Structure formats: structure tokens, C-alpha cells
Amino acid sequence: MKKYVAYYRVSTQKQGSSGLGLQAQKNAVANHISDKGNLVGEFTEVETGTRKKKRVQIYKAIELAEANKAILIVAKLDRLARDVEFTSALYNANVEFICCDNPNANKLTIQLLSVIAEHEAEVISKRIKDALAVKKDKIEKGIYINKDGSTMNPVDGEVRLGNPNGFGEYQKLGVKKIKENARNNKNNIQAMDVICSARKEGMTYQAIADKLNKLQYTTRRGKQFNPIQVQRLFKKCED
């Protein structure tokens, strides 16, 4: 009998607790393996809001699958296909995997999805930067009207980029100061040497993050690197 490790993902804490979406994924996995084998573990990634945190459960699922020589199974590849970290982790994993909604998916499929996901992330990032550039230009020209017609709220008598209602004491220093601190941080400078070189060699953001963590590099906050942080620092290589 084959062994399987299931990986599920739901978008909100509510979905994770109430079973909305999650139960459908579990049913798909159960129907797929049926009498083919048994589950040795299940992992559920629960995400809240638009600020995505580093995936934790996918790496635990891969680790368990490797330890048990099991097959990593996901219910729906399409809901994960645009996730750079997930596709990179799956592609780099030394485990067999199966997707219930796309049983013919293989390493090449995942690699292509990873490239597409990475490209989409870059497009979105550029779109946001372009929008902020337009707003910055308006502020410099003394135009304090938002797209919806509302007036930009000043912080300490000065209009800045970002949401003034969400500013903490550190953020009140302004976007320029935050970027300056990040750019001059010793940890970031050291990591950038590895990132710039690795990207030239064609390494993915996930592979670079793994390399930095293995070499015990840390972010300016003393945390491990993830692909999004690597991508942000790589942008500075081009500045």
C-alpha cells in the first residue's frame, strides 16, 4: 500500500475552523487515494488577509513525505499555481507528488507554473510601484486628492505615501527613511552579494532563500529569509 501526506490550504482563519473549502479538499484527497493507500499525515496552511506570511506547513508536509517515502498529495493545483513559494518548494522537493485535479502534472509542469507565478509577482510589484510613483508625483506637485476624490490625510503636518491611519511610530519616519534603513542594513548588504550572484546563475528566489538560511544569513530583523524578501533585495541589485 502506498503512503500519502496531504497538504491543504484555506484562505482565512474562518475557513480553517469551519471547514469551508477545507472539507472539499479533504474529500478530493480521500476519493483519490481510496483503496490505493493511506494517509500518514495531513497539513493545513491557513492564511489571513492579503499580507501573506511565510508558508510553514508545506515544508513540514514535504519533510514528513521524505521521511516516510510517501507521496505528497494536494487536492487542487489551480488554487496554488500562482504561489511562487509553493511551486518552488514543490519543484525543489525530493518527493513524488500528485494533484487530484491534475494527475498528469510533473516536475516540468511545476517548473513552468513557478516561472509564471514569479513573473506575475513581478508584474504586480511593478504595478504597485507605478501607482505609488504617480501618487508621489502628485504629492510633490501639491496635489493631495486621491483617485476616489478623497483628500490625503497628513501625518505630523506632512502628506506621505501609504495609509496614515496605519502608521506606527517607525513608519512615521516616512517611506524614504524606511528604505534608507533597509538599504544600509549590514545583514541586507551581506545577503545581497549572494542574491545578485545567485540570480545571475538562474537560481529561483526559493532556492536562494534556502541557500541564505543554510549559510545562516538573517534578515535585518534577525529572521530567516523567504522568497519574497529575496525578491525585494534582488530589486536593489538593479538600482
C-alpha positions as CSV (number, residue, x, y, z in Angstrom):
1,M,0.0,0.0,0.0
2,K,1.2,3.5,-0.9
3,K,1.7,6.2,1.8
4,Y,0.4,9.7,1.3
5,V,0.9,13.1,3.0
6,A,-1.8,15.5,2.3
7,Y,-1.4,19.3,2.0
8,Y,-4.4,21.6,2.1
9,R,-4.7,25.4,2.1
10,V,-7.5,27.7,3.0
11,S,-7.6,31.5,2.7
12,T,-9.0,32.6,6.0
13,Q,-9.0,31.6,9.7
14,K,-12.8,31.2,9.4
15,Q,-12.4,28.7,6.6
16,G,-9.8,26.7,8.5
17,S,-12.1,26.4,11.6
18,S,-15.4,25.9,9.9
19,G,-14.3,23.6,7.2
20,L,-15.4,25.7,4.2
21,G,-13.2,24.8,1.3
22,L,-11.0,22.6,3.6
23,Q,-13.6,19.8,3.7
24,A,-13.9,19.8,-0.1
25,Q,-10.1,19.4,-0.4
26,K,-10.1,16.5,2.1
27,N,-12.9,14.8,0.2
28,A,-11.0,15.1,-3.0
29,V,-7.9,13.6,-1.4
30,A,-9.8,10.8,0.2
31,N,-11.6,9.9,-3.1
32,H,-8.3,9.9,-5.0
33,I,-6.4,7.6,-2.7
34,S,-9.4,5.5,-1.9
35,D,-8.1,1.9,-1.6
36,K,-4.7,2.8,-3.1
37,G,-3.0,3.6,0.3
38,N,-3.3,5.5,3.5
39,L,-2.6,8.9,4.9
40,V,0.4,9.2,7.2
41,G,-0.1,12.9,7.8
42,E,-2.2,16.0,6.9
43,F,-1.1,19.6,6.9
44,T,-3.3,22.7,6.5
45,E,-1.9,26.1,5.6
46,V,-4.2,28.8,7.0
47,E,-3.8,32.3,5.6
48,T,-5.4,35.6,6.7
49,G,-5.8,38.8,4.8
50,T,-3.6,40.0,1.9
51,R,-0.3,40.1,3.8
52,K,0.8,36.5,3.2
53,K,3.2,35.0,5.7
54,K,5.9,32.5,5.0
55,R,4.5,29.1,4.2
56,V,5.2,26.7,7.1
57,Q,3.0,23.7,6.6
58,I,4.2,22.9,3.1
59,Y,7.8,22.4,4.3
60,K,6.5,20.2,7.2
61,A,4.5,18.2,4.7
62,I,7.5,17.7,2.4
63,E,9.7,16.7,5.3
64,L,7.2,14.1,6.5
65,A,6.8,12.7,3.0
66,E,10.6,12.4,2.6
67,A,10.9,10.7,6.0
68,N,8.2,8.1,5.2
69,K,9.0,7.8,1.4
70,A,5.4,8.9,0.9
71,I,3.6,10.7,-1.9
72,L,2.7,14.3,-1.3
73,I,-0.9,14.9,-2.4
74,V,-2.7,18.2,-3.0
75,A,-6.4,18.5,-3.8
76,K,-6.3,21.4,-6.3
77,L,-3.2,22.6,-8.1
78,D,-5.0,25.5,-9.6
79,R,-5.6,27.2,-6.3
80,L,-1.8,27.0,-5.6
81,A,-0.4,27.5,-9.1
82,R,0.2,31.3,-8.6
83,D,2.0,30.8,-5.3
84,V,5.7,31.3,-6.0
85,E,6.8,29.8,-2.7
86,F,4.6,26.7,-3.0
87,T,5.6,25.9,-6.6
88,S,9.3,26.4,-5.9
89,A,9.1,24.3,-2.7
90,L,7.3,21.5,-4.6
91,Y,9.7,21.7,-7.6
92,N,12.8,21.5,-5.4
93,A,11.4,18.8,-3.1
94,N,12.8,15.3,-3.4
95,V,9.4,13.6,-3.2
96,E,6.8,12.2,-5.5
97,F,3.7,14.3,-5.7
98,I,0.2,14.0,-7.1
99,C,-2.5,16.6,-7.7
100,C,-6.1,15.3,-7.6
101,D,-7.3,17.8,-10.2
102,N,-4.3,17.4,-12.4
103,P,-2.9,13.9,-12.1
104,N,-0.7,14.3,-15.1
105,A,1.3,17.2,-13.5
106,N,5.0,16.5,-13.2
107,K,8.2,18.4,-12.4
108,L,8.1,20.2,-15.7
109,T,4.6,21.4,-15.1
110,I,5.5,22.7,-11.7
111,Q,8.6,24.4,-13.0
112,L,6.6,26.2,-15.7
113,L,4.0,27.2,-13.1
114,S,6.7,28.5,-10.9
115,V,8.2,30.7,-13.7
116,I,4.7,32.0,-14.5
117,A,3.9,32.7,-10.8
118,E,7.3,34.5,-10.4
119,H,6.5,36.7,-13.5
120,E,3.0,37.5,-12.2
121,A,4.5,38.6,-8.9
122,E,7.0,40.9,-10.6
123,V,4.2,42.4,-12.8
124,I,2.0,43.0,-9.7
125,S,5.0,44.5,-7.9
126,K,5.7,46.9,-10.8
127,R,2.1,47.9,-11.0
128,I,2.1,48.9,-7.3
129,K,5.4,50.8,-7.7
130,D,4.0,52.6,-10.7
131,A,0.9,53.6,-8.8
132,L,3.0,54.8,-5.9
133,A,5.2,56.8,-8.3
134,V,2.1,58.6,-9.6
135,K,0.9,59.4,-6.1
136,K,4.4,60.5,-5.1
137,D,4.5,62.8,-8.1
138,K,1.1,64.3,-7.2
139,I,2.2,64.9,-3.6
140,E,5.4,66.7,-4.8
141,K,3.2,68.9,-7.0
142,G,1.0,69.7,-4.1
143,I,-2.0,67.7,-5.4
144,Y,-3.5,65.9,-2.4
145,I,-6.5,64.3,-4.0
146,N,-6.9,60.5,-4.2
147,K,-8.3,58.6,-7.2
148,D,-11.7,58.3,-5.3
149,G,-11.8,62.1,-4.8
150,S,-11.0,62.0,-1.1
151,T,-8.2,64.2,0.3
152,M,-4.9,62.6,1.5
153,N,-4.5,62.9,5.3
154,P,-1.3,64.4,6.6
155,V,0.8,62.8,9.3
156,D,2.5,65.3,11.6
157,G,1.6,68.1,9.2
158,E,3.1,66.3,6.1
159,V,1.4,64.2,3.4
160,R,3.3,61.0,2.7
161,L,2.8,57.8,0.8
162,G,0.9,55.0,2.5
163,N,-2.1,54.8,4.8
164,P,-1.7,57.4,7.5
165,N,-4.2,55.6,9.7
166,G,-1.9,52.5,9.8
167,F,1.3,54.4,10.6
168,G,3.2,53.3,13.7
169,E,5.9,55.3,15.2
170,Y,8.6,53.7,13.0
171,Q,6.5,54.2,9.8
172,K,6.0,57.9,10.7
173,L,9.7,58.3,9.8
174,G,8.5,58.2,6.3
175,V,8.9,55.8,3.4
176,K,12.3,57.3,2.4
177,K,13.7,56.8,5.8
178,I,12.5,53.2,6.0
179,K,14.0,52.4,2.6
180,E,17.3,54.1,3.7
181,N,17.5,52.0,6.8
182,A,16.8,48.8,4.8
183,R,19.4,49.7,2.2
184,N,22.1,50.5,4.7
185,N,21.4,47.5,7.0
186,K,24.5,45.2,7.3
187,N,22.5,42.0,7.0
188,N,20.9,43.1,3.8
189,I,24.1,44.2,2.3
190,Q,25.8,40.8,3.0
191,A,22.8,38.9,1.7
192,M,22.6,41.0,-1.5
193,D,26.1,39.8,-2.5
194,V,24.7,36.2,-2.5
195,I,21.4,37.1,-4.1
196,C,22.8,39.1,-7.0
197,S,25.2,36.4,-7.9
198,A,22.8,33.6,-7.5
199,R,20.1,35.2,-9.7
200,K,22.7,35.6,-12.5
201,E,23.2,31.8,-12.2
202,G,19.5,31.3,-12.7
203,M,18.5,30.3,-9.2
204,T,14.9,30.8,-8.1
205,Y,14.0,33.0,-5.2
206,Q,13.1,30.0,-3.1
207,A,16.4,28.3,-3.9
208,I,18.3,31.5,-2.9
209,A,16.3,31.8,0.3
210,D,17.2,28.2,1.2
211,K,20.8,28.9,0.4
212,L,20.9,32.0,2.6
213,N,19.2,30.2,5.5
214,K,21.6,27.3,5.2
215,L,24.5,29.7,5.3
216,Q,22.9,31.2,8.4
217,Y,22.3,34.6,6.9
218,T,19.4,36.5,8.6
219,T,17.2,39.4,7.6
220,R,17.7,42.8,9.3
221,R,15.1,41.7,11.9
222,G,17.1,38.5,12.6
223,K,14.6,36.2,10.9
224,Q,15.1,33.5,8.2
225,F,14.8,34.6,4.6
226,N,11.8,33.7,2.4
227,P,11.4,34.2,-1.4
228,I,9.5,37.5,-1.2
229,Q,12.3,39.1,0.9
230,V,14.9,37.7,-1.5
231,Q,13.0,39.2,-4.4
232,R,12.8,42.6,-2.7
233,L,16.6,42.6,-2.1
234,F,17.3,41.5,-5.7
235,K,15.5,44.6,-7.0
236,K,18.1,46.6,-5.2
237,C,20.8,44.9,-7.2
238,E,19.4,46.7,-10.3
239,D,19.4,50.1,-8.6
